[in-house]
Amino acid sequence: MREATVRAHANMALVKYWGKRDEELILPMNSSISMTLDQFYVTTHIIFDDQMPADSLVLNGIVASSSDHKRISKFLDLVRVLADTNARAAIRSINCVPMAAGLSSSSAAYAALASAATLALGLRLTPTELSKLARQGSGSAARSIYGGFVEWLMGTRNDGDDCYAVPLESANDWNLYVVIVIVDVGAKLISSREGMRRVVATSPLYADWLNTVESDLKVARTAIQQHDLPALGHVAEANALRMHATTMGAYPPFTYWQWATVEVIHRVQVLRSKGIQSYATIDAGPNVAVLCEQQSVAFVQDAVSSVRGVSQILVAGPGPGVREISGP
Ligand code: PMV
């Protein structure tokens, strides 16, 4: 039986991936650092069969859209080339990343799919090879191969061979928490793919982003190594706000923020002035993720729950990397 079941967790970027230098191979303009999250994961079962006429994908019990099918088949073609087969696949995926969370569920989805498909076809890829493969499904998926704290190296080669993630610190080593403050559940107007494209092509602020990201990475690496929350938090918050500034400098300008996004950032900064170590970061959407240690989680929840427009608050800790699990 050419089948496998794999689980992978979503990750939250602390130094963001923002901008591509190659859209096809998904090569980023800068390296990035993330934390893999324990509470949000995707479980994928895949079975390859020579008799099946086409790939099929059932997501949370519902047949996926034709655009999702197209994207998945294109990705599986990469695996079929590696395994020298034409067999089509039936995929069933359960997504435990709440849609509302605005978290990149594609990071978990493509890490799980890359691992499940290669295992099912008997390819024993190293984590580095798996990270390069997952990257070609969704950039942030390169990081979800590993648990804990992870860096995705941008590389310099045109073929992407030096563009993959490496683990920095394991999930068990530091009890850092992320409080995810949901301010909007609707689909965003501008996808991260389109947002990056527009910013790279038109925002004069993008050059400053690239000029500062190396030093952000350096500070973040050391802070993670030393379990230094103030150092990591300050750099993560600054990096996120700088990334969002590039969208406002783009043409036409845009922002992922809503009213409540700004108010939550403000409340986190007020909390900090009162001695509660908490720091905001925001992906390509309106929701805010607040970094803090376990003893501060309740304070953060309390500070942001009364903000008008906040609909849900979720809490996650550091999670594990991709792994095979038993059963379909
Ligand atoms: O991997 P994508 O295409 O979902 O892009 C993710 C981009 C950000 O979430 C904004 C930053 C990041 O590093 O995850």
Residues whose N, C-alpha, C, O or C-beta is under 5 A from the ligand:
A	BS01	PMV	A13 V15 K16 Y17 S32 S104 S138 G139 S140 S192 D283 A284
